[in-house]
Amino acid sequence: MTESTLETTGPSGLEEHSHGGTEVPPASRGHRFTSYDVEAFEVPGGREEDWRFTPMKRLHGLHDGSAAATGSLQVEVGGDSAARVETVGRDDQRLGTAGAPADRIAAQAWCSFTEATVVTVPKDTQPADAIVVTVHGPGRERTAYGHIQVRAEPLSESVVVLDYRGSGVIGENVELIAEDSARLSVITIHDFENDATQVSSEHVHLGKDAVFRHFAVSLGGDLVRVNTKVSYGDRGGDADMLGVYFSDKGQHLEHRLLMDHSQPNCRSNVTYKGALQGDSARSVWIGDVLIQAAAENTETFELNRNLVLTEGARADSVPNLEIETGEIVGAGHASAIGRFDDEQLFYLQARGIPYDQARRLVVRGFFGEILQKITVAEIRERLEAAIDEELAAAGT
Amino acid sequence: MATLEIKDLHAEVETEEGSKEILTGVNLTVSSGETHAFMGPNGSGKSTLAYALAGHPKYNVTSGSVLLDGEEVLEMSVDERARAGLFLAMQYPVEVPGVSMSNFLRSAATATRGEAPQIRHWVKEVKQAMGNLEIDESFSERSVNEGFSGGEKKRHEILQLDLLKPKFAVLDETDSGLDVDALRVVSDGINRYTEDGDKGVLLITHYTRILEHIKPDYVHVFVGGRVVESGGPELADELEKSGYVRFAGKKEAAAQS
């Protein structure tokens, strides 16, 4: 495991740690205990490997059973009408098929939701426009548990947007299923009000030759922790996981990914980029890749880059690769945390470009390679504008 | 007619052993239409002078004055200096990932000209300037300086010079690391920039090689952070033959007395 942290505490308080193997690694980070029963998990105290980066107090009791549901999520589905939208009860047999909860909050959410939204893209259809699922939080000082399933049936081709907004405390499971030969792109936008807390477990399951594209965008909220696990049900699955986050003053944004290669001839690529600014802005990125013995000819790469724009922010980045077979095409990872580059700013300013604009150019450039891959123009423009807005706020 | 006056300029850098004075009183006046060659041994502070003029935050000006047409440059921010007409071609141009060359050039032209150039004229202008410097068109879509060879970076510095047409250009060892062909292309670019006779150039160099292509009006020898001797082109010939020994020795003698 290679772990790196950049914490900026003061003008000269730049600390960079990079160490391999000083932590006692758990037996395996890839093979994880899972259960639908919340009591099968101990209440985490905050020192466990899975929780050590998370400020437990700011979870509002999601992790210890004390957060009773006091509200509900409001889910609206719009955009292309080709999708089938259902609201179903807990007993619906389709629920939970993409994966079981792997931590206590996911199990708590599984045990606590009352109704789920299932969005199905029918077999062999190609909706022209994006299907937009807007999820509103339960409101200030209210707690809600939710469950969403997106199922792309065989040979379908679709883009689904999951747009989170509003306030409150949210625990949920999200199942993203691309059945055999389906092509599913999911854009998840976490754009909450400042008070919101969201702990989400995303269970991605790919059928034979399925192509899955994920764009995860985290901007708002007090604490957002997203666990994303990709599992492969058969050969030929192909997953691209792209993420962008912008952590502001006091925000904690945490993304934990596990690419579980259990089948031969599958591919995964993970690229997450984040910027941080302001006092106590935090980001955590954990990228686990497991290549099981059966997963021959796997090809995988993961990358995380962080740009620390101001003093007082801290980024943690932990890529981790476990390989149980040597018969693979390739596996690699890279992680880097850098401070905002004064030389780049100087160069642009030395050509007459004013400071604010130069800063914007550099940060846009940093995120550009990922944003360019978002095919829905409206969403791409919204994100570019959101990033500009974040920068403008910091400039004052 | 514009003038750039450097008066008794002192500057220091922060090092691990504390601050260290690099510029020890630089005096020089450049008028438009003039090319001044600035020559000195390694470590004499030539690049520091270039960066101090451009306003790099690492160099701290402790006293002196730099006037551009009577306006105090030292009170301006980095971008204000550029917009006032001062240009620095850097020895080691910086890579800016994700920002395309075309976006960068257009942003710079908009900033220095005070308005966005008309798109049709601009495209033509850039194409022409790139052609002159034998830069392939595909470079416009590449990130600023990213993955460019040393020679490609230098050509792009001169490309910016051609497009931004500043009143004064400080060229910091633009000739270093260039092969013979690239040196000719880059020198031609600099000569095109000065051909109308209304631009001033401060050509910083370690070698006399570039002076075969660019004829200076004045040559200054820079040692120990200041100008120790000034003359005409014949001074460069002497440096070509005898090197910097006479000047470095003179400085030592002065220090001993």
Chai-1 contact restraints between the chains, C-beta under 6 A:
chainA,res_idxA,chainB,res_idxB,connection_type,confidence,min_distance_angstrom,max_distance_angstrom,comment,restraint_id
A,E343,B,V94,contact,1.0,0.0,6.0,A-B,restraint_1
A,Q344,B,V94,contact,1.0,0.0,6.0,A-B,restraint_2
A,Q344,B,V96,contact,1.0,0.0,6.0,A-B,restraint_3
A,F346,B,H56,contact,1.0,0.0,6.0,A-B,restraint_4
A,Y347,B,V94,contact,1.0,0.0,6.0,A-B,restraint_5
A,Q349,B,V78,contact,1.0,0.0,6.0,A-B,restraint_6
A,Q349,B,D79,contact,1.0,0.0,6.0,A-B,restraint_7
A,A350,B,A54,contact,1.0,0.0,6.0,A-B,restraint_8
A,A350,B,V78,contact,1.0,0.0,6.0,A-B,restraint_9
A,A350,B,A82,contact,1.0,0.0,6.0,A-B,restraint_10
A,A350,B,L88,contact,1.0,0.0,6.0,A-B,restraint_11
A,R351,B,A82,contact,1.0,0.0,6.0,A-B,restraint_12
A,R351,B,A108,contact,1.0,0.0,6.0,A-B,restraint_13
A,G352,B,D79,contact,1.0,0.0,6.0,A-B,restraint_14
A,G352,B,A82,contact,1.0,0.0,6.0,A-B,restraint_15
A,G352,B,R83,contact,1.0,0.0,6.0,A-B,restraint_16
A,G352,B,A108,contact,1.0,0.0,6.0,A-B,restraint_17
A,G352,B,A111,contact,1.0,0.0,6.0,A-B,restraint_18
A,G352,B,T112,contact,1.0,0.0,6.0,A-B,restraint_19
A,I353,B,S107,contact,1.0,0.0,6.0,A-B,restraint_20
A,I353,B,A108,contact,1.0,0.0,6.0,A-B,restraint_21
A,I353,B,A111,contact,1.0,0.0,6.0,A-B,restraint_22
A,P354,B,D79,contact,1.0,0.0,6.0,A-B,restraint_23
A,L361,B,V99,contact,1.0,0.0,6.0,A-B,restraint_24
A,G365,B,P97,contact,1.0,0.0,6.0,A-B,restraint_25
A,G365,B,G98,contact,1.0,0.0,6.0,A-B,restraint_26
A,G365,B,V99,contact,1.0,0.0,6.0,A-B,restraint_27
A,F366,B,G98,contact,1.0,0.0,6.0,A-B,restraint_28
A,G368,B,G98,contact,1.0,0.0,6.0,A-B,restraint_29
